[in-house]
């Protein structure tokens, strides 16, 4: 675990000196297992742990300096995620007598809306800090050979939209990693059902292979913007259509946000008509970019000689009347 002392936590969250570190330990460990190990891979996380447990002395090498800096970024994400995951438990006293809310004569618990907003802050800060971790690794990848050799790196680099920053440059998602993660399943679907049939297997696989390289071919870098715009708009349309709908082990549940005014902010779920209109608009933009991608391939035939027009059937979705058809 990448924390030993309360003072380390206080670098990222202004917790009181009376905070019991042992109460936080299981939640830090849970956050590390649930989020940081899948993100970094076991090899890199174990290397960070080894460095943390036995930090080098004397003048640091470039790799050691990069490792130390990465640990601070991982810690920032971990502690926010730990408070988010353990929010309810940390706000209660657990004993043989049962579960009790923690209060004292001089302090009382937060109002419900304050608890909700604080928990949301921990979640958002924690996930956004994960983007900082990935960005730092990518910028300094020469110092992290374990990560570069891992499947995590290949998956990250071979995605047409690899990170929050790239998606946000096309569609404003408020630089939210949470939103980006919610979109990932849709971007993968768009890649397989919309982009691959247009490019064809040969070109699709060639682009994916080049993207993982340190210096992808110029023609791949040139075509990526056209692909990314189509993926972004089509995947966002899919998320809009299914917004608030979550498939659970008990079936499909729909969730909406109630209006909140006590904190001075009001949030209301978008109306069905608004969702349908915006989803239709984004789908139209995405389809237009797909058409533009075809034109690009035809106009740059010397770079893509294996492209011979429409190479397969593209799934078109028409949400009017819930119809799906092939072109």
N, C-alpha and C positions, 0 to 999 in steps of 0.2 A: 504494500500500500504506500502511496506516495505522500503520505502525511504522517508526522510523528507528534507534532506539537500544536497547541492552540494558536501560538504566535504565527505559524505558517498560514493557518486559516484566516487570521485577521488581516493578512495582506490582500485578501480578496473580498471578504465580507466582514463588516465591522461588528463582530459578535462580542459580547461582554466577557470580561476576564473570568467571570464565575461559570462560564459554560463548561460543562463536563465533556472532555474530549472523548471519553470512552462511550458516551451516548451517540456520538457521531460516527465512530469507527465502522459499525456494521453498514451504515448507509453509504459511506464512502466506498466500502468494499463492494456493495451491491451496484453502485454506479459504475465502478471500474469494470465489473464483470458484464453488466448489461450493455454498456455503451463504449467504453474506451478500448477494451480488448478486441471487440469486433471491428472497431474503427482502425486501430493501429496494427493488429495482428499480434500474436503471442511473442514472436521473436523481438520486435521492437519494444513492446511493453516490458518484457523481461530485461532487456538491455537498459531501459530507463530505470527500472527498479534496482538493478545492480549498481548503476551509477549513483542513484539516490542513497542506497545503503552504505556504499563505500566511495564517497566522492574523492576524486584525485586531488593531490596537493601540488603546490608549485605552480609554474606557468602552464596554463591550459593550452592544449592544441586547438586548432580550429574545430575539429570534430567534438572535442569535449565542451567547448564553449557553446556549440550548436545544441548539444545534448542537454546542457544545463538550461538553456533558454527554452527548449521544447518542454522540459519538465514543468517550468513555470506556467506555460500555456495549458498543459494538460491538467495541472492542479486547479487552474482557474475554472476550467470546464467541470472537473470532477466535483468540486465542493458545491457549486451551484446545483448540479444535478443531484448530489447527495441530499441537500436540503429540500429539493423538490420531491424526490422519491420518499424521503422519510418525514415529510411535512406533518402528517397526521400523528405519527408515532412520537415525534419530537414535541408535539403540542399536547402530549398526554403523559400521565404517570401510570406505569404498569406495575402492579404489585399482586400479592396473593389475594388482596381484597378486590381485585378487578381493575378496571380502567377508569381513570379519573382525569378531568380537565385540569391543566396546571394553571393555578391562579394564586395570588397572595393578597394580603390586606392592602398592600401599597400598589399593586399592579393588577390589571384585569386583561382578559383576552381581547383580541381584536374583534371588531365587528366582522360579520360574515363576508361582506364585500371587500374588507381590507385583507382578510385571509385569502380570498380568491385572487385578488390582485397581487399579493405577495408571492403566492405559490406560482402564479403565472410568470412573475418576474424571474424567479429562480429557474423555471423551465426554459424560458426564452434565452436568458443569459447563458445558461449551461449549453444549450444546443448551438447557439451562435458562436460560443467560444470553441466548439468543435470545428467550425469552419476556420477559425484562426489557427488551430492546430494543423489542419490539412494544408492551409495556405503556406504556413511556415515550412512544413516538410517539403512541399513541392518547390518552394523557392530555394531550399537548401538541400535538395535531394542527394547531392554528391556526398553529403555527410551521413546519409542514412541508407546504407547499402542493404541492410536487412529488410527495410520496407520496400525498397526498389525491387528486390528479388521476390517479394511476396505476391500472392494473388490479389491482395487488396490494391496494390499499385496498378496492376494490369486492369482490374475492373474500373478503377477510378479514371485512368487515362484513356481507356477505350470507349467510355461512354460519350455520346455526342454532346451531352450537356453534363460535364463532370461534377460541377459544384454550384453552390448557391450564387456565387458572383457571376458566373456565366449566364445562368438563367435570368438573374435580375437585370443584366444588361439588355435583355430582350423584352422581358415583361417585368414590371415593377412588382416584386413580392416583398417589399420592405426589407430586403436582405435577410429574410427569415429562413434559417435552416429547417425549422419545423415545416414550413410550407414546402420547401424543396424536397424534404423527405417524403411528404405526403404525395408529391408529384412523381416520385421516382418510378413507381409501378406503372404509371401511365406513360411516362417517357419511354420505358422499355417496350411497352405494348405498341406505341407509335413507331418505334424503330423497327419492330418485327413486321407489323401489319401494313404500314404505310411507306416507310422509307426503303426497306429491303426489296419489296416488289418493283419499285421504280429503278433502283440502282442495279438490281440483279445480284445474285450471290457473289459473283466474282469481284465486282467493284465494291460491294458492301464489305466483304472480307478484306479486300486490299486496304480500304480506308481504315478499318479497325486495326489492322496490323501496323500500319504506318503511325497511327496515333499514339501507340505505346512507345515508339522510338524517341530517343533524345532529340532528334532533328527530323521530324516528319517531312515527307516530300512536299515541295512547294505547291504542287497541284492539289494535294490533300488540304493544306492550310487554306487554299483559295476556295475550295468547295464547301468547307465546313460551315461558314456563316449561312449559306442557303439551307443546309440541312438543319442546323440548329434552330433557325427561325420557324421552320415548319414543325419541328418536334415540340418547341415551346408552346406555340399557339394551339396545336391540336391536343397536347396533353393537358393544357390549362382548361380547354373546353370540356374535356372528359371529367376533370376534377369538379368544375362548376356544376355539371349535370348530376354528379353524385355527391355534391357537398352536403354534409350533415347525415349522410347515409353510411353506416358502419356495419359490416358483416361480422357477427359474433357467433359463438358456439350455440346461441339460442335463436339465431336467425338474423334478419335485417332490421336494424333499429335506426330511426330517424331522430336527430337531435337538433334543437334550435336554441338560439341565445335569447334570453328574456331581456326586456328593457331594464337598464340599471340607471338610476338617477341619483341615488344617495351620495355617490362619490363625485357627482358633477359631470359624469360621462354617460351618454346614452348609446346603447348598442342594440340594434335590431337586426334580425335575419333579413336578407334580401327577399323580395317578393318573388314568387315563382315566375312571374312574367319577366322580371328583371334578369333572373338567372338564365332563363331560356334565350332572351335577347342577346345577352353578353356571350353565352356559350355559342350561339349561332354565329355571332360576329367573329369570335376567335377561331371557330372552325373554318369560316370562310377565309380568314387571313391565312390559316394553316394550309388549306387546299390551294390557295393562290401561290404560296411559297413552294408547294410541291410542284405546281405547274412551272414555276420559275426554275426549279431544280432540273426539270426535264429540258427546258430551253437551254440552261447552262451547259448541260451535258452535250447537247447537240451542237452548241456554239463552240465547244472546246473539245471537239472530236479527236484532235491530235493527242490530247492528254488522256482521253478515255476512249480509246479505239474499240473496246469491247462493248460499248453501249450501242444498242441498236433500236432505240425507241422504247416504247412501253414493254417492259420485260415480264410483266406478270399482272395479275389482277390486284387492284388496290381496293381495299375495303373502304367504302364511303358510308358515312353514318348520317342519316337524316332523322333528326329527332322529332320532326313533325309527323305525327301518327305512329311514332316508334318504329320506323321502317329502316331496314338495313339492306343495302344492295351492293352489287359488285359492278365495277366498270373495267 
